[in-house]
Amino acid sequence: MVHENDERPRSRSAAESDTGIRHAAIAALAYGALRALSAFIGGMQQPSAAVWFFIDFAVAGLVLGLLAYFISRRSRIAVVLAIAYVAGTQLYVWFGIRSAAGTIVSAIVIGFLFRGARRIFEYHRQRRDVTAATEPEPS
């Protein structure tokens, strides 16, 4: 059901779709906040490496904050990059540092991001179908 004044395609699961996308954006923000907090604490505990912790603090906050904003705007690229960022950092922790730290948090965040990604891709597929159905056929 598409209303003339509504540019977003709506289905019976539109509220569910919005909720899944919102939860993905919140999960990206929460993960960024946890990464920034852990970098801040690391910088306080190891003052000799405070510059590197500050860089990690700034990058985590900036990158994940921007990704969360664009996820809330239904960006497919942003949600895929957020999944890659969270998974990549966790793989580094597993294989580079040889630690299991953050595994549960990363799994939960990736779960929310996958759910949001599915909803974002469904939204764009519905939007494309509605646009194709409303365009006049060439004569």
C-alpha positions in Angstrom: 0.0 0.0 0.0 1.6 3.3 -1.1 0.0 6.6 -0.4 0.4 9.4 -2.8 2.1 11.7 -0.2 4.3 9.0 1.2 7.6 8.5 -0.7 8.5 5.3 1.3 6.8 2.1 0.3 4.8 0.6 3.1 3.9 -3.0 3.7 2.2 -4.6 6.6 5.5 -5.0 8.3 6.6 -1.4 7.9 6.7 -0.8 11.7 8.7 -4.0 12.1 11.1 -2.8 9.4 11.5 0.6 11.0 12.2 -1.1 14.4 14.8 -3.4 12.9 16.6 -0.6 11.3 16.4 1.6 14.4 17.8 -1.3 16.5 20.7 -1.7 14.1 21.6 2.0 14.3 21.4 1.8 18.1 23.6 -1.3 18.2 26.2 0.5 16.0 26.1 3.5 18.4 26.4 1.3 21.5 29.3 -0.7 20.0 31.1 2.6 19.1 30.5 3.9 22.6 31.9 0.7 24.2 34.9 0.8 21.9 35.5 4.5 22.7 35.2 3.8 26.5 37.6 0.9 26.3 40.1 3.0 24.4 39.7 5.8 27.0 40.3 3.3 29.8 43.3 1.8 28.0 44.8 5.2 27.6 44.4 5.9 31.3 46.0 2.6 32.2 48.9 2.9 29.8 49.9 6.6 29.5 52.9 5.7 27.3 50.5 4.5 24.6 47.9 7.2 25.2 48.2 8.6 21.6 47.3 5.3 20.0 44.4 4.9 22.4 43.2 8.4 21.6 43.4 7.6 17.8 41.3 4.4 18.4 38.9 6.5 20.5 38.4 9.0 17.8 38.2 6.5 14.9 35.7 4.3 16.7 33.5 7.2 17.7 33.6 8.9 14.3 33.3 5.8 12.1 30.7 4.1 14.0 28.8 7.3 14.7 28.6 8.0 11.0 27.7 4.5 10.1 24.9 4.5 12.7 23.6 7.8 11.2 23.6 6.4 7.7 22.0 3.1 8.9 19.2 5.1 10.3 18.9 6.7 6.8 18.5 3.2 5.3 21.9 3.0 3.7 22.8 -0.4 2.4 26.5 0.4 2.2 26.6 1.7 5.8 25.1 -1.4 7.3 27.4 -3.7 5.3 30.4 -1.6 6.4 29.3 -1.7 10.0 29.0 -5.5 9.9 32.5 -5.7 8.3 33.9 -3.3 10.9 32.5 -5.2 13.9 33.4 -8.6 12.5 36.9 -7.5 11.4 37.8 -6.0 14.8 36.6 -9.2 16.5 38.6 -11.4 14.1 41.6 -9.3 14.9 41.0 -9.8 18.6 40.7 -13.5 18.1 43.6 -14.1 15.8 45.9 -11.1 16.3 45.7 -10.8 20.1 44.6 -14.4 20.7 41.8 -13.3 23.1 38.1 -14.0 23.4 37.4 -10.6 24.8 34.3 -9.0 23.4 33.0 -12.1 21.6 29.5 -12.0 23.1 29.1 -8.2 22.6 30.2 -8.5 19.0 27.9 -11.4 18.3 24.9 -9.5 19.7 25.8 -6.3 17.7 26.3 -8.3 14.5 22.9 -10.0 15.1 21.2 -6.6 15.3 23.1 -5.4 12.3 22.1 -8.4 10.2 18.5 -7.9 11.2 18.7 -4.3 10.2 20.5 -5.2 7.0 17.7 -7.5 6.0 15.1 -4.8 6.7 17.1 -2.2 4.7 17.5 -4.5 1.7 13.8 -5.4 1.9 12.9 -1.7 2.0 15.0 -0.9 -1.1 13.6 -3.9 -3.0 10.0 -2.8 -2.2 10.9 0.7 -3.2 12.3 -0.5 -6.5 9.3 -2.6 -7.2 6.9 0.2 -6.4 8.8 2.6 -8.6 8.9 0.1 -11.5 5.2 -0.5 -11.2 4.3 3.2 -11.3 6.5 4.2 -14.2 4.8 4.4 -17.6 5.8 1.8 -20.1 7.8 3.1 -23.2 5.7 3.2 -26.3 
